[in-house]
Amino acid sequence: MIDTLGTEIPEGEERLTLTVEDGIGVLTLCRPEKLNGWSWEASRQLGLMADRIRFDENVRVVLVRAEGRAFCAGVDVTAPGGGITGRTTAEKIRRYDEGIRWVHERFAVLARLPQPVVAAVQGYCLGFGFELALMADVRIAAEDAVFALPEAGIGVAVDAGGDLRIAREAGAGWAKYLALTGRRIDAATAERLGLVQLVTPRDELDGAARETAAAIAAAAPLAVRAIKRNIDAFADQGLAAALDRTALSAALTLSSDDAREGYAAKAARRAPRFEGG
């Protein structure tokens, strides 16, 4: 299911691309025909790209952006290896738990880069896409951006800690409201909650994001990295233990009958019938 050994990205299988321009490492989600849907392979490639960036002295800041009309519309349910199987429910839960922990590690490689990360968000930013954006240090959104955590509506817990990061940025009440209801919020609301730092017209998004990245790249690298580490050390207190609970919660819910019903209902475009099992 997950290639944990390979470090190559076959041609035509790219989920992200990396270019370096004037001190800015530009990470681009490059599956616009799939609305940049996320997958196990996307997580693997994210980790590889972040590892390449870490020790690159030419990269002073990272810009995460996406091709097409959506930043990332959530999990790509058509991607190979999407579901985890097991001979027993216990084995399936164990495998999911380990898989989600592995994803957490890949996301953490990005979030813990010494270089600051700026995210430029347009269109749908849902589920894993929202969680990816929340890994950035600074988020800039187009006016057409839409944010949501829809997981509970299909019977699963929030996988990658997005609800925890919303609690850190906007407070526990908003984290619960968004994660429990799956409600979508627009860019202006996200800015008001502190989840987005700047909102711009769609045709100005790329320029605004690059301008912000360039300002960071122009600052003293040692000072920039120290500031990021110091703020993260304060803001992330307790996050590691909470992510451990998140992995187990995700594993239990992803292995449940409710999750099967939730995904089936979504595919059939009908209301799910959850029974709590």
Phi and psi restraints in degrees (value plus and minus 20) as a CYANA .aco file:
   2 ILE   PHI    -135.4   -95.4
   2 ILE   PSI     106.4   146.4
   3 ASP   PHI    -105.0   -65.0
   3 ASP   PSI      81.4   121.4
   4 THR   PHI    -117.9   -77.9
   4 THR   PSI     -19.8    20.2
   5 LEU   PHI    -127.5   -87.5
   5 LEU   PSI     -58.9   -18.9
   6 GLY   PHI     -90.9   -50.9
   6 GLY   PSI     125.2   165.2
   7 THR   PHI    -139.0   -99.0
   7 THR   PSI     -13.1    26.9
   8 GLU   PHI    -118.7   -78.7
   8 GLU   PSI     134.1   174.1
   9 ILE   PHI    -139.7   -99.7
   9 ILE   PSI      87.6   127.6
  10 PRO   PHI     -79.3   -39.3
  10 PRO   PSI     123.7   163.7
  11 GLU   PHI     -79.6   -39.6
  11 GLU   PSI     112.1   152.1
  12 GLY   PHI      71.3   111.3
  12 GLY   PSI     -28.6    11.4
  13 GLU   PHI    -129.5   -89.5
  13 GLU   PSI      -5.2    34.8
  14 GLU   PHI     -87.3   -47.3
  14 GLU   PSI     112.1   152.1
  15 ARG   PHI    -120.3   -80.3
  15 ARG   PSI     -45.9    -5.9
  16 LEU   PHI    -160.2  -120.2
  16 LEU   PSI     132.0   172.0
  17 THR   PHI    -142.8  -102.8
  17 THR   PSI     137.1   177.1
  18 LEU   PHI    -150.9  -110.9
  18 LEU   PSI     106.4   146.4
  19 THR   PHI    -150.1  -110.1
  19 THR   PSI     135.6   175.6
  20 VAL   PHI    -141.4  -101.4
  20 VAL   PSI     102.8   142.8
  21 GLU   PHI    -156.4  -116.4
  21 GLU   PSI      93.8   133.8
  22 ASP   PHI      33.7    73.7
  22 ASP   PSI      25.9    65.9
  23 GLY   PHI      63.8   103.8
  23 GLY   PSI     -20.5    19.5
  24 ILE   PHI    -128.6   -88.6
  24 ILE   PSI     100.6   140.6
  25 GLY   PHI    -107.2   -67.2
  25 GLY   PSI      93.2   133.2
  26 VAL   PHI    -119.1   -79.1
  26 VAL   PSI      91.3   131.3
  27 LEU   PHI    -118.2   -78.2
  27 LEU   PSI      98.9   138.9
  28 THR   PHI    -137.8   -97.8
  28 THR   PSI     103.5   143.5
  29 LEU   PHI     -92.0   -52.0
  29 LEU   PSI     104.8   144.8
  30 CYS   PHI    -145.7  -105.7
  30 CYS   PSI      15.6    55.6
  31 ARG   PHI    -141.3  -101.3
  31 ARG   PSI      42.7    82.7
  32 PRO   PHI     -83.1   -43.1
  32 PRO   PSI     -49.0    -9.0
  33 GLU   PHI     -86.9   -46.9
  33 GLU   PSI     -38.9     1.1
  34 LYS   PHI    -126.3   -86.3
  34 LYS   PSI      -5.0    35.0
  35 LEU   PHI      33.8    73.8
  35 LEU   PSI      11.4    51.4
  36 ASN   PHI      35.9    75.9
  36 ASN   PSI      16.9    56.9
  37 GLY   PHI     -76.2   -36.2
  37 GLY   PSI     122.9   162.9
  38 TRP   PHI    -108.5   -68.5
  38 TRP   PSI     135.7   175.7
  39 SER   PHI    -175.2  -135.2
  39 SER   PSI     152.0   192.0
  40 TRP   PHI     -77.2   -37.2
  40 TRP   PSI     -60.8   -20.8
  41 GLU   PHI     -85.8   -45.8
  41 GLU   PSI     -56.7   -16.7
  42 ALA   PHI     -82.6   -42.6
  42 ALA   PSI     -59.7   -19.7
  43 SER   PHI     -84.0   -44.0
  43 SER   PSI     -61.5   -21.5
  44 ARG   PHI     -80.5   -40.5
  44 ARG   PSI     -67.5   -27.5
  45 GLN   PHI     -86.6   -46.6
  45 GLN   PSI     -54.6   -14.6
  46 LEU   PHI     -79.4   -39.4
  46 LEU   PSI     -65.8   -25.8
  47 GLY   PHI     -82.1   -42.1
  47 GLY   PSI     -61.7   -21.7
  48 LEU   PHI     -82.4   -42.4
  48 LEU   PSI     -64.6   -24.6
  49 MET   PHI     -84.5   -44.5
  49 MET   PSI     -62.8   -22.8
  50 ALA   PHI     -84.1   -44.1
  50 ALA   PSI     -58.3   -18.3
  51 ASP   PHI     -82.3   -42.3
  51 ASP   PSI     -57.5   -17.5
  52 ARG   PHI     -87.6   -47.6
  52 ARG   PSI     -53.4   -13.4
  53 ILE   PHI     -95.4   -55.4
  53 ILE   PSI     -56.7   -16.7
  54 ARG   PHI     -68.5   -28.5
  54 ARG   PSI     -69.1   -29.1
  55 PHE   PHI    -123.5   -83.5
  55 PHE   PSI      -5.9    34.1
  56 ASP   PHI    -104.9   -64.9
  56 ASP   PSI      87.2   127.2
  57 GLU   PHI     -86.7   -46.7
  57 GLU   PSI     -35.1     4.9
  58 ASN   PHI     -99.8   -59.8
  58 ASN   PSI     -30.7     9.3
  59 VAL   PHI    -125.5   -85.5
  59 VAL   PSI      93.1   133.1
  60 ARG   PHI    -122.9   -82.9
  60 ARG   PSI     -37.1     2.9
  61 VAL   PHI    -175.2  -135.2
  61 VAL   PSI     133.2   173.2
  62 VAL   PHI    -136.4   -96.4
  62 VAL   PSI     113.9   153.9
  63 LEU   PHI    -133.5   -93.5
  63 LEU   PSI      98.6   138.6
  64 VAL   PHI    -120.1   -80.1
  64 VAL   PSI     100.6   140.6
  65 ARG   PHI    -158.3  -118.3
  65 ARG   PSI     157.1   197.1
  66 ALA   PHI    -162.2  -122.2
  66 ALA   PSI     126.2   166.2
  67 GLU   PHI    -100.6   -60.6
  67 GLU   PSI     131.0   171.0
  68 GLY   PHI      68.8   108.8
  68 GLY   PSI    -183.6  -143.6
  69 ARG   PHI    -110.0   -70.0
  69 ARG   PSI     -24.1    15.9
  70 ALA   PHI    -152.0  -112.0
  70 ALA   PSI     124.6   164.6
  71 PHE   PHI     -90.3   -50.3
  71 PHE   PSI     -77.3   -37.3
  72 CYS   PHI    -188.3  -148.3
  72 CYS   PSI     101.2   141.2
  73 ALA   PHI    -109.3   -69.3
  73 ALA   PSI      -4.0    36.0
  74 GLY   PHI      87.1   127.1
  74 GLY   PSI    -180.0  -140.0
  75 VAL   PHI     -90.4   -50.4
  75 VAL   PSI     116.4   156.4
  76 ASP   PHI    -104.3   -64.3
  76 ASP   PSI      79.9   119.9
  77 VAL   PHI     -90.8   -50.8
  77 VAL   PSI     -30.5     9.5
  78 THR   PHI    -112.8   -72.8
  78 THR   PSI     -24.0    16.0
  79 ALA   PHI     -89.7   -49.7
  79 ALA   PSI     125.9   165.9
  80 PRO   PHI     -79.0   -39.0
  80 PRO   PSI     123.2   163.2
  81 GLY   PHI      50.0    90.0
  81 GLY   PSI       5.5    45.5
  82 GLY   PHI     -83.9   -43.9
  82 GLY   PSI     -60.1   -20.1
  83 GLY   PHI    -126.6   -86.6
  83 GLY   PSI     131.5   171.5
  84 ILE   PHI    -123.4   -83.4
  84 ILE   PSI     115.5   155.5
  85 THR   PHI    -131.7   -91.7
  85 THR   PSI     147.8   187.8
  86 GLY   PHI    -183.3  -143.3
  86 GLY   PSI     134.9   174.9
  87 ARG   PHI     -86.9   -46.9
  87 ARG   PSI     -49.7    -9.7
  88 THR   PHI    -152.7  -112.7
  88 THR   PSI     145.9   185.9
  89 THR   PHI     -82.0   -42.0
  89 THR   PSI     -59.0   -19.0
  90 ALA   PHI     -82.3   -42.3
  90 ALA   PSI     -61.7   -21.7
  91 GLU   PHI     -86.6   -46.6
  91 GLU   PSI     -59.2   -19.2
  92 LYS   PHI     -83.3   -43.3
  92 LYS   PSI     -63.1   -23.1
  93 ILE   PHI     -82.7   -42.7
  93 ILE   PSI     -64.4   -24.4
  94 ARG   PHI     -80.2   -40.2
  94 ARG   PSI     -62.8   -22.8
  95 ARG   PHI     -87.8   -47.8
  95 ARG   PSI     -60.8   -20.8
  96 TYR   PHI     -83.2   -43.2
  96 TYR   PSI     -63.5   -23.5
  97 ASP   PHI     -77.6   -37.6
  97 ASP   PSI     -66.5   -26.5
  98 GLU   PHI     -87.3   -47.3
  98 GLU   PSI     -58.2   -18.2
  99 GLY   PHI     -84.4   -44.4
  99 GLY   PSI     -63.0   -23.0
 100 ILE   PHI     -87.5   -47.5
 100 ILE   PSI     -58.8   -18.8
 101 ARG   PHI     -80.9   -40.9
 101 ARG   PSI     -59.5   -19.5
 102 TRP   PHI     -82.2   -42.2
 102 TRP   PSI     -62.3   -22.3
 103 VAL   PHI     -82.3   -42.3
 103 VAL   PSI     -63.0   -23.0
 104 HIS   PHI     -75.4   -35.4
 104 HIS   PSI     -61.7   -21.7
 105 GLU   PHI     -84.7   -44.7
 105 GLU   PSI     -59.8   -19.8
 106 ARG   PHI     -86.1   -46.1
 106 ARG   PSI     -63.2   -23.2
 107 PHE   PHI     -84.3   -44.3
 107 PHE   PSI     -58.2   -18.2
 108 ALA   PHI     -85.3   -45.3
 108 ALA   PSI     -52.2   -12.2
 109 VAL   PHI     -79.4   -39.4
 109 VAL   PSI     -60.0   -20.0
 110 LEU   PHI     -89.7   -49.7
 110 LEU   PSI     -70.0   -30.0
 111 ALA   PHI     -83.3   -43.3
 111 ALA   PSI     -50.6   -10.6
 112 ARG   PHI    -119.4   -79.4
 112 ARG   PSI      -8.0    32.0
 113 LEU   PHI     -75.3   -35.3
 113 LEU   PSI     124.8   164.8
 114 PRO   PHI     -85.2   -45.2
 114 PRO   PSI     -48.5    -8.5
 115 GLN   PHI    -101.3   -61.3
 115 GLN   PSI     119.7   159.7
 116 PRO   PHI     -82.3   -42.3
 116 PRO   PSI     132.1   172.1
 117 VAL   PHI    -139.3   -99.3
 117 VAL   PSI     108.0   148.0
 118 VAL   PHI    -131.5   -91.5
 118 VAL   PSI     111.5   151.5
 119 ALA   PHI    -129.2   -89.2
 119 ALA   PSI     114.8   154.8
 120 ALA   PHI    -131.6   -91.6
 120 ALA   PSI      95.8   135.8
 121 VAL   PHI    -136.9   -96.9
 121 VAL   PSI     109.2   149.2
 122 GLN   PHI    -151.5  -111.5
 122 GLN   PSI     135.0   175.0
 123 GLY   PHI      39.5    79.5
 123 GLY   PSI    -165.6  -125.6
 124 TYR   PHI     -86.3   -46.3
 124 TYR   PSI     110.7   150.7
 125 CYS   PHI    -155.1  -115.1
 125 CYS   PSI      63.1   103.1
 126 LEU   PHI    -140.8  -100.8
 126 LEU   PSI     128.0   168.0
 127 GLY   PHI      34.4    74.4
 127 GLY   PSI    -142.4  -102.4
 128 PHE   PHI     -77.9   -37.9
 128 PHE   PSI     -51.9   -11.9
 129 GLY   PHI     -82.9   -42.9
 129 GLY   PSI     -64.6   -24.6
 130 PHE   PHI     -82.2   -42.2
 130 PHE   PSI     -63.1   -23.1
 131 GLU   PHI     -84.4   -44.4
 131 GLU   PSI     -57.9   -17.9
 132 LEU   PHI     -83.1   -43.1
 132 LEU   PSI     -66.3   -26.3
 133 ALA   PHI     -80.1   -40.1
 133 ALA   PSI     -56.5   -16.5
 134 LEU   PHI     -89.2   -49.2
 134 LEU   PSI     -34.4     5.6
 135 MET   PHI     -93.9   -53.9
 135 MET   PSI     -38.8     1.2
 136 ALA   PHI     -94.2   -54.2
 136 ALA   PSI     136.7   176.7
 137 ASP   PHI    -100.3   -60.3
 137 ASP   PSI     -51.3   -11.3
 138 VAL   PHI    -156.6  -116.6
 138 VAL   PSI     115.3   155.3
 139 ARG   PHI    -141.4  -101.4
 139 ARG   PSI     109.1   149.1
 140 ILE   PHI    -139.1   -99.1
 140 ILE   PSI     110.2   150.2
 141 ALA   PHI    -142.4  -102.4
 141 ALA   PSI     124.1   164.1
 142 ALA   PHI     -94.8   -54.8
 142 ALA   PSI     138.2   178.2
 143 GLU   PHI     -81.7   -41.7
 143 GLU   PSI     -42.8    -2.8
 144 ASP   PHI    -110.3   -70.3
 144 ASP   PSI     -14.7    25.3
 145 ALA   PHI     -88.7   -48.7
 145 ALA   PSI     122.0   162.0
 146 VAL   PHI    -150.9  -110.9
 146 VAL   PSI     108.8   148.8
 147 PHE   PHI    -137.8   -97.8
 147 PHE   PSI     121.3   161.3
 148 ALA   PHI    -186.7  -146.7
 148 ALA   PSI     135.1   175.1
 149 LEU   PHI    -138.1   -98.1
 149 LEU   PSI      72.4   112.4
 150 PRO   PHI    -107.9   -67.9
 150 PRO   PSI     -12.7    27.3
 151 GLU   PHI     -77.8   -37.8
 151 GLU   PSI     -64.1   -24.1
 152 ALA   PHI     -79.7   -39.7
 152 ALA   PSI     -50.3   -10.3
 153 GLY   PHI     -90.3   -50.3
 153 GLY   PSI     -35.3     4.7
 154 ILE   PHI    -134.1   -94.1
 154 ILE   PSI      -7.2    32.8
 155 GLY   PHI      72.1   112.1
 155 GLY   PSI      -3.5    36.5
 156 VAL   PHI    -149.3  -109.3
 156 VAL   PSI     136.8   176.8
 157 ALA   PHI     -95.1   -55.1
 157 ALA   PSI     142.2   182.2
 158 VAL   PHI     -87.6   -47.6
 158 VAL   PSI     104.5   144.5
 159 ASP   PHI     -97.4   -57.4
 159 ASP   PSI     -68.2   -28.2
 160 ALA   PHI    -126.8   -86.8
 160 ALA   PSI      -1.7    38.3
 161 GLY   PHI      66.5   106.5
 161 GLY   PSI      -6.1    33.9
 162 GLY   PHI     -81.3   -41.3
 162 GLY   PSI     -57.4   -17.4
 163 ASP   PHI     -84.8   -44.8
 163 ASP   PSI     -56.4   -16.4
 164 LEU   PHI     -87.0   -47.0
 164 LEU   PSI     -59.5   -19.5
 165 ARG   PHI     -91.8   -51.8
 165 ARG   PSI     -52.2   -12.2
 166 ILE   PHI     -84.8   -44.8
 166 ILE   PSI     -61.0   -21.0
 167 ALA   PHI     -80.3   -40.3
 167 ALA   PSI     -58.9   -18.9
 168 ARG   PHI     -85.9   -45.9
 168 ARG   PSI     -61.7   -21.7
 169 GLU   PHI    -105.6   -65.6
 169 GLU   PSI     -58.6   -18.6
 170 ALA   PHI    -140.6  -100.6
 170 ALA   PSI     -27.0    13.0
 171 GLY   PHI      84.2   124.2
 171 GLY   PSI     135.8   175.8
 172 ALA   PHI     -83.6   -43.6
 172 ALA   PSI     -56.2   -16.2
 173 GLY   PHI     -81.5   -41.5
 173 GLY   PSI     -65.8   -25.8
 174 TRP   PHI     -88.5   -48.5
 174 TRP   PSI     -55.8   -15.8
 175 ALA   PHI     -80.9   -40.9
 175 ALA   PSI     -65.0   -25.0
 176 LYS   PHI     -87.4   -47.4
 176 LYS   PSI     -62.6   -22.6
 177 TYR   PHI     -78.7   -38.7
 177 TYR   PSI     -68.9   -28.9
 178 LEU   PHI     -91.0   -51.0
 178 LEU   PSI     -62.7   -22.7
 179 ALA   PHI     -94.6   -54.6
 179 ALA   PSI     -53.7   -13.7
 180 LEU   PHI    -100.9   -60.9
 180 LEU   PSI     -50.8   -10.8
 181 THR   PHI    -117.8   -77.8
 181 THR   PSI     -43.6    -3.6
 182 GLY   PHI      52.0    92.0
 182 GLY   PSI      -9.3    30.7
 183 ARG   PHI     -80.8   -40.8
 183 ARG   PSI     124.5   164.5
 184 ARG   PHI    -111.4   -71.4
 184 ARG   PSI     122.2   162.2
 185 ILE   PHI    -143.9  -103.9
 185 ILE   PSI     130.6   170.6
 186 ASP   PHI    -108.1   -68.1
 186 ASP   PSI     156.3   196.3
 187 ALA   PHI     -83.2   -43.2
 187 ALA   PSI     -57.5   -17.5
 188 ALA   PHI     -84.3   -44.3
 188 ALA   PSI     -60.4   -20.4
 189 THR   PHI     -87.5   -47.5
 189 THR   PSI     -61.9   -21.9
 190 ALA   PHI     -80.3   -40.3
 190 ALA   PSI     -58.1   -18.1
 191 GLU   PHI     -86.2   -46.2
 191 GLU   PSI     -62.0   -22.0
 192 ARG   PHI     -82.3   -42.3
 192 ARG   PSI     -53.0   -13.0
 193 LEU   PHI    -102.2   -62.2
 193 LEU   PSI     -27.9    12.1
 194 GLY   PHI      66.0   106.0
 194 GLY   PSI     -11.1    28.9
 195 LEU   PHI    -103.3   -63.3
 195 LEU   PSI     -38.3     1.7
 196 VAL   PHI    -151.2  -111.2
 196 VAL   PSI     119.1   159.1
 197 GLN   PHI    -114.8   -74.8
 197 GLN   PSI     -41.9    -1.9
 198 LEU   PHI    -172.5  -132.5
 198 LEU   PSI     117.4   157.4
 199 VAL   PHI    -136.5   -96.5
 199 VAL   PSI     116.5   156.5
 200 THR   PHI    -159.8  -119.8
 200 THR   PSI     136.3   176.3
 201 PRO   PHI     -76.3   -36.3
 201 PRO   PSI     130.4   170.4
 202 ARG   PHI     -75.0   -35.0
 202 ARG   PSI     -62.8   -22.8
 203 ASP   PHI     -95.5   -55.5
 203 ASP   PSI     -24.9    15.1
 204 GLU   PHI    -128.4   -88.4
 204 GLU   PSI     -18.8    21.2
 205 LEU   PHI     -80.6   -40.6
 205 LEU   PSI     -71.2   -31.2
 206 ASP   PHI     -80.8   -40.8
 206 ASP   PSI     -64.2   -24.2
 207 GLY   PHI     -83.9   -43.9
 207 GLY   PSI     -62.0   -22.0
 208 ALA   PHI     -86.1   -46.1
 208 ALA   PSI     -60.5   -20.5
 209 ALA   PHI     -86.9   -46.9
 209 ALA   PSI     -62.8   -22.8
 210 ARG   PHI     -88.6   -48.6
 210 ARG   PSI     -54.4   -14.4
 211 GLU   PHI     -84.0   -44.0
 211 GLU   PSI     -62.9   -22.9
 212 THR   PHI     -84.0   -44.0
 212 THR   PSI     -65.3   -25.3
 213 ALA   PHI     -81.3   -41.3
 213 ALA   PSI     -61.3   -21.3
 214 ALA   PHI     -84.1   -44.1
 214 ALA   PSI     -56.8   -16.8
 215 ALA   PHI     -84.3   -44.3
 215 ALA   PSI     -59.2   -19.2
 216 ILE   PHI     -88.7   -48.7
 216 ILE   PSI     -62.7   -22.7
 217 ALA   PHI     -82.3   -42.3
 217 ALA   PSI     -47.9    -7.9
 218 ALA   PHI    -100.9   -60.9
 218 ALA   PSI     -35.1     4.9
 219 ALA   PHI     -99.7   -59.7
 219 ALA   PSI     148.7   188.7
 220 ALA   PHI     -86.6   -46.6
 220 ALA   PSI     101.1   141.1
 221 PRO   PHI     -77.4   -37.4
 221 PRO   PSI     -63.0   -23.0
 222 LEU   PHI     -83.7   -43.7
 222 LEU   PSI     -61.6   -21.6
 223 ALA   PHI     -86.4   -46.4
 223 ALA   PSI     -63.3   -23.3
 224 VAL   PHI     -79.4   -39.4
 224 VAL   PSI     -67.1   -27.1
 225 ARG   PHI     -87.2   -47.2
 225 ARG   PSI     -58.0   -18.0
 226 ALA   PHI     -84.9   -44.9
 226 ALA   PSI     -62.9   -22.9
 227 ILE   PHI     -81.0   -41.0
 227 ILE   PSI     -65.7   -25.7
 228 LYS   PHI     -79.7   -39.7
 228 LYS   PSI     -68.2   -28.2
 229 ARG   PHI     -82.6   -42.6
 229 ARG   PSI     -61.5   -21.5
 230 ASN   PHI     -85.4   -45.4
 230 ASN   PSI     -64.4   -24.4
 231 ILE   PHI     -86.7   -46.7
 231 ILE   PSI     -63.1   -23.1
 232 ASP   PHI     -82.0   -42.0
 232 ASP   PSI     -59.2   -19.2
 233 ALA   PHI     -80.1   -40.1
 233 ALA   PSI     -58.2   -18.2
 234 PHE   PHI     -93.1   -53.1
 234 PHE   PSI     -67.3   -27.3
 235 ALA   PHI     -93.2   -53.2
 235 ALA   PSI     -48.7    -8.7
 236 ASP   PHI    -115.0   -75.0
 236 ASP   PSI      -8.4    31.6
 237 GLN   PHI     -78.1   -38.1
 237 GLN   PSI     106.0   146.0
 238 GLY   PHI      66.9   106.9
 238 GLY   PSI     -26.5    13.5
 239 LEU   PHI     -88.0   -48.0
 239 LEU   PSI     -59.6   -19.6
 240 ALA   PHI     -80.1   -40.1
 240 ALA   PSI     -66.0   -26.0
 241 ALA   PHI     -85.6   -45.6
 241 ALA   PSI     -58.4   -18.4
 242 ALA   PHI     -85.6   -45.6
 242 ALA   PSI     -56.1   -16.1
 243 LEU   PHI     -87.3   -47.3
 243 LEU   PSI     -53.2   -13.2
 244 ASP   PHI     -80.5   -40.5
 244 ASP   PSI     -64.6   -24.6
 245 ARG   PHI     -85.2   -45.2
 245 ARG   PSI     -57.0   -17.0
 246 THR   PHI     -81.0   -41.0
 246 THR   PSI     -63.5   -23.5
 247 ALA   PHI     -80.0   -40.0
 247 ALA   PSI     -65.2   -25.2
 248 LEU   PHI     -87.8   -47.8
 248 LEU   PSI     -61.6   -21.6
 249 SER   PHI     -80.8   -40.8
 249 SER   PSI     -62.3   -22.3
 250 ALA   PHI     -83.6   -43.6
 250 ALA   PSI     -62.4   -22.4
 251 ALA   PHI     -82.7   -42.7
 251 ALA   PSI     -64.4   -24.4
 252 LEU   PHI     -83.9   -43.9
 252 LEU   PSI     -64.5   -24.5
 253 THR   PHI     -94.8   -54.8
 253 THR   PSI     -56.3   -16.3
 254 LEU   PHI     -85.6   -45.6
 254 LEU   PSI     -43.4    -3.4
 255 SER   PHI    -112.9   -72.9
 255 SER   PSI     -16.9    23.1
 256 SER   PHI    -107.7   -67.7
 256 SER   PSI     142.1   182.1
 257 ASP   PHI     -84.7   -44.7
 257 ASP   PSI     -54.9   -14.9
 258 ASP   PHI     -81.7   -41.7
 258 ASP   PSI     -58.1   -18.1
 259 ALA   PHI     -85.5   -45.5
 259 ALA   PSI     -62.4   -22.4
 260 ARG   PHI     -80.1   -40.1
 260 ARG   PSI     -62.8   -22.8
 261 GLU   PHI     -85.7   -45.7
 261 GLU   PSI     -60.6   -20.6
 262 GLY   PHI     -82.2   -42.2
 262 GLY   PSI     -66.4   -26.4
 263 TYR   PHI     -87.2   -47.2
 263 TYR   PSI     -59.0   -19.0
 264 ALA   PHI     -84.3   -44.3
 264 ALA   PSI     -61.7   -21.7
 265 ALA   PHI     -86.1   -46.1
 265 ALA   PSI     -59.6   -19.6
 266 LYS   PHI     -83.8   -43.8
 266 LYS   PSI     -62.6   -22.6
 267 ALA   PHI     -84.6   -44.6
 267 ALA   PSI     -54.9   -14.9
 268 ALA   PHI    -108.6   -68.6
 268 ALA   PSI     -21.8    18.2
 269 ARG   PHI      35.7    75.7
 269 ARG   PSI      27.8    67.8
 270 ARG   PHI    -150.7  -110.7
 270 ARG   PSI     147.9   187.9
 271 ALA   PHI     -94.2   -54.2
 271 ALA   PSI     115.4   155.4
 272 PRO   PHI     -93.2   -53.2
 272 PRO   PSI     134.6   174.6
 273 ARG   PHI    -137.3   -97.3
 273 ARG   PSI      69.5   109.5
 274 PHE   PHI    -103.1   -63.1
 274 PHE   PSI     120.8   160.8
 275 GLU   PHI    -142.3  -102.3
 275 GLU   PSI     -18.0    22.0
 276 GLY   PHI      62.1   102.1
 276 GLY   PSI       2.0    42.0
